[in-house]
Amino acid sequence: LQPRCQLLAMAEASMRTKLMAGAGMVCVSTTVGILYKASQAATGGFKYSTMSAICIAEFVKLVISCSFHVLDSSHHKQGVSRLFSAFATAKEQLSTRSVLQIYILALLYTINNQLSFFVYMLVDPGTVFLFKAASTMIVATVQCTFAGKTFSMDQWKAMMLQACGMIVVQYDPCKGAGVYSSLAYTCLCLSTAITAVSAARNEFLVKTYSIGLNVQNLVLYSGGVFFNILAFVAFPNPNSSADIGFFDGYDNVLAIGVVVSNALIGLVITAVYKYADAVVKCIASDITAVLLIILSTIFFNLKATLTLWCGVFTVVFAVHLYIDASKAAPKQEPAAAAKASSSKEDKNSNADDTAGAADELKEIIGKADSDEEECLVKR
């Protein structure tokens, strides 16, 4: 009974860790959504280079990941410098194939980041996050198809209800069409698809490859720096009509806020993948979307209607349903473990019974031998 209680406590602690990771992502993501919209110029576009903003943020994350790896005590050796042991450990863990796989993920992030800036010029922050929340079901489908992960029927129902809620929010009954243009929805669909693939691929890399999390991050962020510099040099700025230098526009506190928030969100997402999963990330995105919808109606001219709030309620309700379904799922593991423990105790009991029977047999044989010897003496 005691091991079973311990397993239940561990399951509850795991759920608390997942919820804390998701809550941290909600806070940072909400800040990112507001800053992306608020930092735009009044005439459209951005007064700073969006490629340089992401490049600087990736460089900050690279420095942080390198520091974490150097300070990690797990690879320290007596009489060897921290830098040398950190470099040697990273070299042992990495291969050409693994670096290439991580750089492909960095390229996907680079494309999606610039596409996100463009989308923010077309729609409000709440719509961006609500539309991306559709990747919950896409990520789950990808994980079921390629990673063999399973979800309960209650979890699938919650995800389907989320999708219905998002459709309600985006549909304008007066126009009989979506709230925004077809270009906006096309870009949102493309961004959602890239996000879903990146999410599933990132979770796979973090949990499958035998590479330390800090080492994997520093390779990922170095790829981000490389691809964003390459894009800045080789391509025109897609999110501004004017030619802007690499460090232009950072006298604005909002532009600096975009860099800082992007630096933080990468670390938060990594924590979500490490201690939760990609689906929890998408659920956190749903909650962020609801908060940003509310803020968009106040600050970014989104029209508040009864239909919109019904959709918001549907999404929130679906989030609670999914969390309840997730809480119920881990209870099966302790039960299985308890069953295995019970089976093990039965095997031990059977083994003890077998040993006892063997002792009794030896005693009978020994007694028979003793009687035989006694008969021989009498003869």
N, C-alpha and C positions, 0 to 999 in steps of 0.2 A: 504493500500500500504506500509506503514511504517513497520508493522510486517513482511511482505513478504520480504522486503529488509534486515531486520535484520536476518531473517532465511537464506537468500542467503549468507550474510556475515559470518554467523556461519558455513555454509557448506564449504565456501572457507577457513576459518581458520582451520577447521578440516582436509581438504586436505593438507594444508601447514604443519600441525603437523605430518601427516602421512609421507609426503615426508622427513621431517627433521629426523624422527625416522629411516626411511629407509636409509638415507644418512649416519647417524651415524653407522649403522650396516655395510654398505659397507666398511667404513674406518677400523673398527675393524676387520672384517672378512678377508679383504685383508692382514692385518698384520698377522693374525693367519695362513693363508695359506702359506705365505712366511716363517714364523718362523718354522712351522712344517717340511717343506722340508729342510731348511737351517740348522736346529739343528741336523740333522742326522749325524752319524759317516761316515767317508769315506769308511769303510769296510761294511757298512750296519747296520741297527738298530739304536738305540739311546744310548748315553753314560750315560743317566740318566733314572730313572724308570718313565715310562709314567703314571703308576698308582699313584706314589707319586706326580707327577706334577699336575695331575687333583685333587688329594686329597688336596694339598696345596691351589690350586686355589679355590676349593669349600669352604675351611676353611676361606679364605680371604673374599669371598662373604657372608659367614655366619656372620662374624664379621660386615661387612658393613650393612647387612640387620638388624642385632640386633641393631646397632647404630641408623639406621633410625627409627626403631620402638620405641626405648626408647626416642628419641628426638621428635617424633611426638606429637604435642600439642593437638590432637583431643581427646586423652584419659586421659589427665592430670586432676587431681582433686586437689582442694584446701587442703593443709595440708597433702597430700599423696606424698611419694617419687616417682620419675619417674620410678625407677626400679620396685617397687611394682605395680604401676598402669599399666605398660607395661606388666608385667607377668599376672596380673589379666585379662587384656583385651585379651591377647593371649589365656588364658585358657577358656574364655567365647566363643571365636570364633571357637576353635578347638574341634573336636570330634574324637573318635577312627576311625570312617569310613573315615573322611576327611584326617586324617594323613596317613592312609593306602593308600588312593588314590594318595596322593602326593608322598609317598615313592615308589609306583609302577612307577611313572614318573621318580623319581630319579634313579631307577634301569635301566630303558630304557636309560637314559642319560649316565650312567656308562658304559653299554655295547657298546653304539654307540661311545663314546669317544675313547675307546681302539680299536675298529674296525677302526676308522678314522686314528689313528696312523699307523696301519698296512697298510691301503690303501695308505697312503702317501709314504710308502716304495716301492710301486709298480707303481704309476703313478705320474704325475706332479700336482701341486696345481690347475691349471686351469681346468684340467679334473675332479678333485674331485668335485669342485664347480659346474661345468657345469652339471655333472651327477646328483648331488643332486638337481639342479634346476628343474629336472623333477618332483619333489614332488609338484610343483605348481599345476599341474592338479590333482595329487593324493589327496592333501589337499582339493582342491575345491570339489572333488568328495565325500570325507569323510564328509565335512561340509554339502553338499547338502543332503546326505543320512541320516546322524544321527543328524544334528543340524538344518535342515530345512532352511539353508541359500541359497539364490538365487543369481545367477550371470546373467548378460545380455548376449545376444548372441555375442556381440562384445568382451566381456571379454573372453568367451569360444574360440572364433576364435583366439584371441591373445595368449592364452595358448597353443592352438594346433600348432600355428606357432612357438612358442618357442620350442616345442618338436621336430618339423621338423628341426629347426636350430641346435639343439644339436646333432641330428643324423648326419647331414651333417658334423659337426665338428669332430665327432668321427669315421667317415668312411674313410678308406684309399683305394682309388680307385685302386692304384697300386697292393696292396695285395688282394683286394677284400674281406677285412675283417676289423675288428676294429683295432684301433691303438695299443691297449694293449692286454694282454693275457686274456683268458676266466676266470682265477682265479680273475684277477683284476676287471672284469665286474661283476662277481658274488658277490664279496665283496661290490662293489659299489651299486649293486641292493639291497642287504640286508641293507646296511647303509641308502639308500634312503627310503626304506620302514619304517625303524625304525624312521627316521627323520620325515616322513609324519605323522605317528601315534603320535609321541611326540608333533609335532607342533599343530595338531588339539586338542590333549588332554590338552596341556598347555593353549591354548586359552580358551578352555572350562572351565578349573579350574579357570583361572584369572577372567573371565567375568561372571561365573555362581555361584560359591560358595560365600557365604556371609562371606568371610574371607578377612581381610585386606591384601593388596599386600605385605607389609613387613613381616607380620606373615606367609603368604604362602611361601615366599621366604626363610625365615629362616628354616622352616620345610624341604623344598626342598633341601637346601644346607646342612643341617645336615644329610639328607639321603645320599647325595653325598659323604660326608666325611665318613660315616659309610660303605657304599658299596665299596668305593675305598680302605679303610684300610682292609676290609675283603678280597677283591680280592688280595691285595698285600701279605697278610699273607697266604692265602689258595691256590693261583695259581701262577705258574711261570710267569715271565714277557713275554708276547707274542710278544713283539716288540724288543727284544734283546736276543742274544744268551748267554750272560754272566750274572752271578748273580750280581745284582747291589743293593746296600743298599738304604734305603729310602731317604737319603740326599746326595747320591753320584752324582757327575756330575754337581752340581750347582755352581761350580767355573767358568762355561761357561756362558757368558752373554746371549747367545741365549736360553739356558735352562731357565734362569730367565725370558726372554722375553716370552716364552711359558706360564709360570705360570701367568704372569701379563696380557697377552692378553686374556687368558681363564677366568681370574677373571673379566675382563671388558666386555667380550662378553655376559656373562650371564645376566649382568645388562642391556645391550643394547637390548638384545632379549626380556627381560621382558618389557622394555619400548615400544618396537614394538607391543607386544601383548596387552599392556594396551591402547595405543593411536592409534593403527592401527589394523592389523589383521594378521593371519598366511599367507595369500596370499601375502600381502605386504612384509613380511619377505622373501618369496620365490622370489619375483621380485628383492629385494635387493641382494639376492644370485646370481641371473642371472647376474646382473651388476658386482658383485664381480668376478664372473667366467670369464667374458670378460676381465677384468683388469688382472686377474691372467694368462689367456691364453697369453696375450701380454707379461707379465713378464716372463712366462715360455719359450717363444720363445727366449728371450734374455739371461736368466740365467740358465734354467733347460733343455736345449737341446731338446725342443719340435720343431719339424720341421714345419716351416711356409710354407703353400701352399695356392694356390688360393682357393681351396675347403674349407680350414679351415677359411679363412677370409670371404668367402661368408656365411659360417655358423655363424660366429661372427656377421656379419651385420644383418643376419636374426634374431638372438636373440635380438640384440639391437633394431631393428625395432619393434619386438613383444613387447618389454618392453614399448616403446613409445605408441603403440596401446593400451596396457592395461591401462596405465596411463590416456590416453584420454578417454577411456571407463569409468574409475573410476570417472573422473571429471564430466562426463555427468550424472552418476547415481544419485548423491545426489540432483540434481535439481528437481527430482520428489517429494522429501520430502517437500521442501518449497511449491511446487504447491499444494500438498495434504493438507498441513497445511493451506494454503491460502483458499483452497476450504472449509476446515472445518470451518475456521474463517468466510468466507462468509456465510456458512450455519448457523453458530451461529448468525450472524447479522440478517439473514432473520428470524430466530426463534424469536430473540428479537423484530424485526419489527412487526412480526405477533402477538407477545404477546402485544406490544403497541397498535396495531390496535384492538385487542380483548378487551383490557382494555378501549380504547376509546369508542368502541361500547357499552360496559357495562355501561359506564358513561352516554352515550346518552340515553340508555334504562331506566336508573334510573331517568334521567331528565324527560323523557316522562311520566313515571309512576307517578313521583311526581307531574307533571303538571296535569295529569288526576285526581289524588286524590284531588288536589287543586280545580279543576273545579267541582268535585263531591260535595265537601264541600260547594262551593259557591252556587250550585243549591239547596242544602238542606237548606241553610240559607234563600234563596229567597222564598222557599216554606213555 
